[in-house]
Amino acid sequence: MRRHPEPNTVLFGEELPVGVFMKAREASAACRIMLLVGTSAIVQPAASLPFLAKQNGAKIIEVNIERSFPDADYCITEKAGTALPEIVAEIKKYE
């Protein structure tokens, strides 16, 4: 019988694994572009990551049905399920 892996989720009120969040901070500090998808941008500590990226010169692209990160450089106000396939299709044109 094939066993399915446990979902890799953190529920509201649970702590993030320290190592995972540290890797996210490092990636955020080093990225040139950060894509924020379907977020309220208020749940900490994850909500601090776009600010860290922005402080280090990254461009922030938000894909959300309503704007939640006021410092985003670009905001695509669509559902993620609609916008993301279009974004991927555009990126593939440059491969």
C-alpha positions as CSV (number, residue, x, y, z in Angstrom):
1,M,0.0,0.0,0.0
2,R,1.4,3.4,-1.1
3,R,1.5,5.9,1.7
4,H,0.9,9.5,1.0
5,P,3.3,12.0,2.6
6,E,2.0,14.2,5.4
7,P,1.0,17.7,4.2
8,N,3.6,20.3,4.9
9,T,1.4,22.9,6.6
10,V,1.4,25.2,9.6
11,L,-2.0,25.9,11.0
12,F,-3.0,29.3,12.5
13,G,-1.5,29.7,15.9
14,E,1.2,27.1,15.4
15,E,4.9,28.0,15.4
16,L,6.9,27.8,12.1
17,P,9.8,25.5,12.2
18,V,12.9,27.6,13.0
19,G,15.1,26.3,10.3
20,V,12.4,26.7,7.6
21,F,11.7,30.3,8.6
22,M,15.5,31.1,8.7
23,K,15.8,29.8,5.1
24,A,12.8,31.9,4.1
25,R,14.5,35.0,5.6
26,E,17.7,34.2,3.7
27,A,15.9,33.8,0.4
28,S,13.9,36.9,1.0
29,A,17.0,39.0,1.7
30,A,18.7,37.7,-1.4
31,C,15.9,37.6,-4.0
32,R,15.5,40.2,-6.8
33,I,11.8,39.6,-7.3
34,M,9.2,38.4,-4.8
35,L,5.8,37.1,-5.9
36,L,3.1,37.5,-3.2
37,V,0.1,35.3,-4.0
38,G,-3.2,35.4,-2.2
39,T,-2.0,36.8,1.1
40,S,-3.5,39.2,3.7
41,A,0.1,40.2,4.4
42,I,-0.6,40.6,8.1
43,V,0.1,37.2,9.7
44,Q,3.5,37.3,11.4
45,P,6.3,36.3,11.0
46,A,5.7,35.6,7.3
47,A,4.3,39.1,6.7
48,S,7.8,40.5,7.5
49,L,9.4,38.7,4.5
50,P,8.2,41.1,1.7
51,F,9.5,44.1,3.8
52,L,12.9,42.3,4.1
53,A,13.0,41.7,0.4
54,K,12.1,45.3,-0.4
55,Q,14.7,46.6,2.0
56,N,17.3,44.6,0.0
57,G,16.2,46.0,-3.4
58,A,13.7,43.3,-4.5
59,K,10.8,44.2,-6.7
60,I,7.5,43.0,-5.2
61,I,4.7,41.6,-7.4
62,E,1.4,41.0,-5.7
63,V,-1.3,38.7,-7.1
64,N,-4.4,39.0,-5.1
65,I,-8.1,39.8,-5.4
66,E,-7.5,42.9,-3.4
67,R,-4.3,44.8,-2.6
68,S,-2.8,43.9,0.7
69,F,0.9,44.9,0.5
70,P,0.9,48.7,-0.1
71,D,4.7,48.7,-1.0
72,A,4.2,46.3,-3.9
73,D,5.8,47.5,-7.1
74,Y,3.2,45.8,-9.2
75,C,-0.3,44.5,-8.2
76,I,-2.3,42.1,-10.3
77,T,-5.8,42.2,-8.9
78,E,-7.1,38.8,-10.1
79,K,-7.6,35.4,-8.6
80,A,-4.4,33.5,-8.4
81,G,-5.9,30.6,-10.4
82,T,-6.4,32.9,-13.3
83,A,-3.4,35.1,-13.1
84,L,-0.6,32.6,-12.3
85,P,-1.1,30.4,-15.5
86,E,-1.0,33.6,-17.5
87,I,2.2,34.7,-15.8
88,V,3.8,31.3,-16.4
89,A,2.9,31.4,-20.0
90,E,4.5,34.8,-20.4
91,I,7.7,33.7,-18.7
92,K,7.9,30.6,-20.9
93,K,8.0,32.9,-24.0
94,Y,11.5,34.0,-22.8
95,E,13.0,30.6,-22.2
